[in-house]
Amino acid sequence: MKKVVLSAVCVLGLIFLMGQISYSAERVVISTGKAPMAIGPYSQAIKYGDMLFVSGMIPIDPKTNELSKGDIEVQATLVLDNIKAVVEAAGYSMKNVLKAEVFMKDLKDFGKYNAIYVKYFPENPPARSTVQAAALPRDVLIEISVTCGK
């Protein structure tokens, strides 16, 4: 009985103490020339505390700023390379990706896309949502955003 009461007191003390500690994270804009610059009023990524929120990336070559008109494999590779560049610029790795959100022009390409995706996440892949979109920016075949955490 004494152990239960002592445990309850410890838990309540911890809850009280946590309530007294305020967590204030700083919002940091992440930007790198190794990925395409934002083409609108948004950031490549935002770091907040231990979380990293990477904006949707489309297949733009950061060296030429040209849109890729290749097939799904070419576009998916370029998008994931761009995401990797932003993630690494923030001090994270692809192993820190917790969730990927994928928008595809045609889900018939899902198998081909998956063959590329698994190269970037060979073990313990992140949670993922994949949907077919009626239209994507600049009529690309794929757009991906990710959320990372440490």
N, C-alpha and C positions, 0 to 999 in steps of 0.2 A: 504494500500500500504506500509506504514512504517513497519508493522508487517512482511510482506513478505520479504522486503529488509533486515530487521533485522535478520530474520530466515535464509536467504540465507547467510548473512555475518557470522552468527554463525556456520552454516554447513561448509562453506569454512574454517573458522578458525579452526574448529575441524579437518578437513581433513589435513590442514597444520600441526597442532600440532601432529597428529598421524604419519605423515611422519617423524617427528623429533624424534619420540620415536622408538628405535630399540628394538625388542623383541628377546632376545637370550635365548633359552631354553637349558638346559643341558641334554645330552643323558645319561641315567642311566640304567645299566644292572640290571635286576631283576632275582633273583635266590632263590629257596627255596628247601629244602630237603623234603618238604611235597608233591612234585610233582616229576615225573621222571626227571632225569638230561637229558640235551640235548644229543642226540646220534649222533650228527654231529657238524659241525662248525656253530652253531647258538646259540642264547640265549633263555632261557625260555620266556623272555619278555623284551621289551625295553620301558622305560618310557621316554617321551619327552614332556616337559611342562606338560599340564594337560591330555595328551593322554597316553594310555597304549596299546601297541601292543603285544599280546600274540601269540607265535608261535603255529603252528599246533600241537595238542596233539593227541597221539594215546593211546590205552588202555594198558599202562604199570603200574603195581602196584609199587608205589614209595618205599614201604617197602621191597619188594623182588627183584625189578628190573626185574620182570618176565612179559612177555606179557600175557594178558588175552586171552584165547581161548573160552570165553563164547559167548552166543548169543548176538544179537544187544542190548538188554536191559542191559545186564551186561557190555558190552563194552561202551555203551553210558554213563552209570552211572559213570564208572571209568574215562572216558575222562572228563566229566563235573565236577567231584570231583577234578580232577587234575587242570583243568582250574580255578576252584573256589579257590584252594590253591594258585595258582600263582597270581591271581587277588587280593586276600586278603593280600598276602605278599607284594604287592606294595601299600597297603593302600586304595584299592578300594573295592567295593562289586559287586555282580552280578547285582545289580540295575544300576551300572555304565556301563554295557555292552551296547554299541551302535550298534554293528554289529557282527554277527556270520557268519562264512563261514564254511559250512559243506560239507564234501566229504564222500559219502557212496559207499560201494561196490555194493549194490543192492537197488534201490529205492523201491522195493517191501516191504522193511522193514521200510518205511517212517512212517507209522502209529504207529508202535511199538516204533520207535525212538521219535516221537512227544509226546507220552505218558510220556516218561522220561523227555524230554526237558521242557515241561510245568511245571514240578516240580521245576525246577531251575529258571524259568521265569514266575511265576504265574500271574503277572500283568505287563502291559505295556512292552511286550517282545521287544527285540531289532530287528532291521532290520536283515534279514537273507537271505543268498543264500544257496541253497542246490543242489548239483549236484551228479550224479553217476559218479564215476571215474573208468577208465579201470583197474587201479591197485593202491593199496595203500601200504605204507611202511609195510614190514613184513606181508603182506597179511591180514591186519586187516579189520574189517567191517566198521570202521568209523574213521575219523580224523576231528577235529574241531579247528579252530583258532578264536580268538575274538579281537575286538578293543574296548577299553573303553575310556571314557572321563568324566571329572568332570565339 
